[in-house]
């Protein structure tokens, strides 16, 4: 048994054949590698080495900058996550202080909980600050302290971090609780921004404006406002019914 070249010259160039006792047992391909392929491999290795050397030089040149950028990105991500965690913890604490003040109001009455609501408002973010501030004002008024209650409403109205609709609500409540005592002209000036068409409190502000007209002796002005409110389909039903009653009490549209 041994290797023999096939008789076919073409086959001899492509494989070796193993014979055992006159039988062909197996053959082994014998493809010679072309010279061009070997040269191409050498050049490819050289290109790879040059590329690696170039990349290494680039890394040496810019390594500090790359590391600095990575550090900045990591710090920024950490700062964002830390700030988010802080805000979540603050909101949770704001809610707990507000709930504690509500529990005190339910146990001992709204009039004795003003200090707790004011403390919650001072430490809270804009959301709970608005809620606690409104409750503190209501607590002062319930305790007979009208001056401090109105001051709380005015403080909320001037807080630009609170949404406009809630600041306008504070203005409305401030005017409402001094409608019988403060100068009419000053109150109508405070109420004027709430009468704009896009205000969510415009109908309540119109009703309050009509009441101020009555206090000032301007029945014609009050009648005109009540007539408009009683005929406007967009006005809430309860307010429309009150306007109709007031209009009837004033003698109708005449």
Phi, psi and omega in degrees: 000139179181182181273138172220145175286140176295154180293329180287119181300325180294319178293326181296334180281347187246340182201156168258147182238135177259128180246139175228115180053046175081001180248144177280117182267312180199168176221154181241121177301144182226071182271114178288142179279128180296151179298324180297325180294317179297318178296318179299321179295321180297315179295325179294320177297319179298316179299320179296318179296318178296320180295316179298319179295321179295317179296322179296318178295320177299318179297316178300324183286322188246009185301315182298319179295316180298315180298319180297317179297317180298317179298317179298316180297318180295318179295320180296316178296316179297320178296319179297313180295322178295317179296320179297317179296320179296316181296320178297318179294320180295315179299319178298316179293322177300316179296320180294319178295320180294318179295324178296320178293321177296319179297321178296319179296322180289327182280318188243001179101150183297327185296336183259005185254007184301316182297320180295318178292322179295321178295318177297320180293321181297324186265352189270162169286182189300323183295301180288335176296320178295312181298312182293324178295317177297319179292323179296318178297316179296324179294317177300315182293322178296330179274001179089007181263077185295321183300311180291326178297313178295322177298322177296316179297316180294325178295317178295320181297333182267359184274105185289346179282348179267144181303147186302319184296328179280327174295320177295324176298319178298321176297314180301315181291324177298313179296318181301318185278356174232022182296334182264356187236318184281159179302135183299317182300316180294320180292320179293328176294320178292328184280337188306315181298337181280351181272357181295152186299333182268004181281132178289348182253014188296323181289319176295322178294323178294319178298318179292324177297320177296322177296321177293325176297318178297319179297326180277358180088011181263079181292325180297317178294319179294318180298319180298318180291316180295324178296318180294319180293321183288342182252357182272119183293340181278348182286136177305147188300317181298315180293322179297320179295319178296320180296320179295320178296317179295321179297318178295321179296330180272005177095018178078204182281353183288000000 
